[in-house]
Amino acid sequence: MELAPKNKIILFDGVCNLCNNAVQFVIAHDTKDVFRFASLQSEVGKKLTEERGIDISVTDSIILIEPGVAYYTKSAAALKIAQSFGGAWKLIGILQWIPEKIGNVVYDYVAKNRYTWYGKKDNCMIPSPELQNKFLD
């Protein structure tokens, strides 16, 4: 699939209920159609993390890739995604004043407990036909 220069890729844990709900939230707020998605478990997800030398045993829940620019993990990825929604969401940028190490401690705590708190699917989600074009194969 060809990506437009504006497209950013979100890699997510495809079996995590919290992550799947987060993807649905992003889709609902992505009014500029910027984001494309792939699960970390997919061939595309594996290829993209491998190309960037990302160890998914360390970062196994969310990665934001801005093709040709950079990639972000954990709390930095979450903040960048939220800020992209515009409007009042830009205020979340205030949280960037918190050192990333501290933000990642909170992020890692939630990520470590996500299956216990929110559950886990047996398989990655299958997007509806209307949303298929937002997911990379």
C-alpha positions in Angstrom: 0.0 0.0 0.0 1.3 3.4 -0.9 1.3 6.0 1.8 0.7 9.7 1.2 3.4 12.0 2.6 0.9 13.1 5.3 0.3 9.5 6.6 1.8 8.3 9.9 1.7 4.7 11.0 0.6 3.5 14.4 1.8 0.0 15.3 -0.2 -1.5 18.1 -0.6 -4.8 20.0 -3.4 -6.4 18.0 -4.5 -8.8 20.7 -4.8 -6.2 23.5 -8.3 -4.9 24.2 -7.0 -1.5 25.5 -4.8 -1.1 22.4 -7.7 -2.0 20.1 -10.0 0.5 21.8 -7.2 3.1 21.5 -7.1 2.5 17.7 -10.9 2.9 17.5 -10.5 6.2 19.5 -7.8 7.5 17.1 -9.9 6.6 14.1 -12.8 8.5 15.5 -10.7 11.6 16.1 -8.5 11.4 13.0 -10.6 14.0 11.0 -7.6 14.7 8.7 -7.2 11.0 7.8 -3.5 11.0 8.8 -3.1 7.7 10.5 -2.7 4.2 9.1 -2.5 1.1 11.4 -0.8 -2.2 11.6 -0.6 -4.7 14.5 2.9 -5.5 15.9 2.1 -9.1 15.2 1.4 -8.6 11.4 4.1 -9.0 8.7 4.0 -5.2 8.1 4.4 -4.5 11.8 7.4 -6.9 12.0 9.0 -5.5 8.9 8.6 -1.9 10.1 10.0 -2.6 13.6 12.8 -4.6 12.2 13.8 -1.9 9.7 14.1 0.6 12.5 15.8 -1.8 15.0 12.9 -1.6 17.5 12.9 -4.4 20.0 9.3 -5.2 20.5 10.1 -7.2 23.7 10.8 -3.8 25.2 8.2 -1.7 23.4 5.2 -4.0 22.8 2.2 -1.8 22.9 2.4 1.4 20.7 4.8 2.9 18.2 4.2 5.9 16.0 6.2 6.1 12.8 6.4 9.3 10.8 7.9 8.0 7.5 11.0 9.8 6.5 11.1 11.7 9.9 11.3 9.6 13.0 9.5 7.1 15.2 8.2 7.5 18.7 7.4 4.9 21.4 5.5 4.7 24.6 4.5 8.0 26.2 6.1 10.1 23.4 4.0 8.2 20.8 0.8 8.7 22.8 1.4 12.4 23.2 2.2 12.9 19.5 -0.9 11.1 18.5 -3.2 13.0 20.8 -1.7 16.4 19.8 -2.4 15.6 16.1 -6.1 15.7 16.7 -5.9 19.5 17.0 -8.2 21.8 18.9 -8.2 21.3 22.7 -6.1 18.2 22.2 -3.1 20.4 21.5 -3.1 21.3 25.2 -1.9 17.8 25.9 1.5 19.1 24.8 1.9 20.5 28.3 2.6 17.0 29.3 5.8 17.1 27.2 7.3 19.1 30.0 7.3 16.0 32.1 10.6 14.1 31.5 10.0 11.2 29.1 11.5 8.8 31.6 8.8 9.7 34.1 6.1 9.5 31.4 7.4 6.1 30.4 7.2 4.8 34.0 3.5 5.5 34.0 3.1 4.2 30.5 5.0 1.0 31.3 2.9 0.4 34.4 -0.3 0.5 32.4 1.2 -1.5 29.5 2.4 -4.2 32.0 -1.1 -4.5 33.4 -3.2 -4.0 30.3 -4.1 -7.7 29.8 -5.2 -8.1 33.4 -7.2 -4.9 33.4 -8.7 -4.9 29.9 -8.3 -8.4 28.7 -6.8 -10.0 25.6 -8.1 -11.4 22.4 -7.1 -14.7 20.9 -6.5 -13.0 17.5 -5.8 -9.6 16.1 -8.8 -7.5 15.3 -10.2 -7.6 11.7 -11.2 -4.1 10.5 -14.6 -3.6 9.0 -14.8 -3.1 5.3 -15.3 0.6 5.8 -12.0 0.9 7.8 -9.9 -1.6 5.8 -8.1 1.2 3.9 -6.7 2.5 7.2 -4.9 -0.8 7.9 -1.7 -1.9 6.2 -1.6 -5.5 5.1 
